[in-house]
Amino acid sequence: MENTQPQRKNYSSKNTDVVTLAKGKIQPQAIDLEEAVIGAMMIDKKGLDEVIDILSPKVFYKESHQKIFSAIFSLFEKTEPIDILTVSNELKLAGDLDKIGGDYYLVHLSQKVSTSAHIAYHSRILTQKHIQRELIRVSAEITKDAYDETIDVLELIDSSENKLFDITNGSFNKGAETAQSLVHQAIEKIQEMGNKEGLSGVPSGFKKLDQVTNGWHPADLVILAARPGMGKTAFVLSMAKNMAIKHNTPVAIFSLEMANIQLITRLISSETGISSEKLKKGNLADHEWQQLNTKVKALENAPIFIDDTPALSIFDLRAKCRRLKSQFDIKIIIIDYLQLMTAGGKGGNREQEISMISRNLKAIAKELNVPVIALSQLSRAVETRGGNKRPMLSDLRESGAIEQDADIVSFIYRPEYYGITEWEDGTPTDGQGELIIAKHRNGSLEDVRLKFIGAQITFADLDEDFAGGEFESSINDNISGDPNSAFVNPSNNDEFNPFDDSPF
């Protein structure tokens, strides 16, 4: 008779793997090192000072170790002695002594080590284990959200990058800070300011402007607005050149209007003193080629990063900025210009889009702790207004949220553009512009006059001796008799060459 009973599987077969706990997945951890680090901190103050700034309670895997470290850190903040007795008392006051195993466990930890040698190395291993655990947690969250069809894919990408960026920078769900901690940070910043010629922010390279703003400050959103043709791009490029070449400050420029080659050509013109028009045509004399090859070297080595992606969305911008911050530690972000950005497919009218972009720019400034300078267009109301046509806050185009979100709102104004030949004080406006600071959340409202060099499409301080501007023009006048003609290298070798390094 045929056997119809189901055949049992032979789990003892040689071909079957035996499942044991050793094959299971356990989160990255190093309990022995945790015990050694905490024990070393309680027996040697030198070891504590070495690692207190690179550890946090979350770095420890075991909960009892988290509580003990919190007690140690609390004593450190209060500048009180740290040993078994003081830590035991601090845990008792917090109601955690019995939870960690009592005084017996503290004694056990202190006996694990006899010295604080290698405590920094052990602490870095604990930090690596913590980062691995965080990556596992974040990966699980991203995977879960990726299966959720209700979540917008752009928001998911932005959220995922934000979580990974937080891990990279060690800001794991940063919470509120105590007044004591913030006071110490403020004092350190004041001390640093004394070493930076009195500037607490990123210097613009324009003396009077830096006096008014004290430099561009981290986490600030700066709006620079003007009508077309006023020189918005010229101003920020002049500033970027000053920052990168004079102060070696890494600068990120996002150009939504002009190609990166056009921008770098303008920077070359500004740095070499050769007119932008000549560079476009490539019609350079021998001495100008020499000038170009010599002066451009400083620009080649400048930490300037230009991205000319058109119609950039706010989500793409945030991702690019995070990468630049991580790779090159950029200190300032420049966007040219705000109205050409998109909200990444979000619905709503244009005013709502601009409001969302403005809010996110401020969020990027805070997240990366760098100033963000965004150029903006002004409405046509400036052109129809009578008088001197000076811009005002109500001229900001498409959204009042720009004014609300910005820490500084400034305008570029060149009266010469409108045929106005004199300032209010009677001085000539020829070759000059003004930066009007209309809103300054943390400072005064002042107007800063600057020199505008049209041939190089650049700005400079009024008292700056700009070799490529008026000086070149005067040479042209003397040689050709025509101030508008291009400088021609004299055929006579004995003629004075203004671009020659030799004195004759």
Order of alpha helices (4+ residues) and beta strands (2+ residues): alpha-alpha-alpha-alpha-alpha-alpha-alpha-alpha-alpha-beta-alpha-beta-alpha-alpha-alpha-beta-alpha-beta-alpha-beta-alpha-alpha-beta-beta-beta-beta-alpha
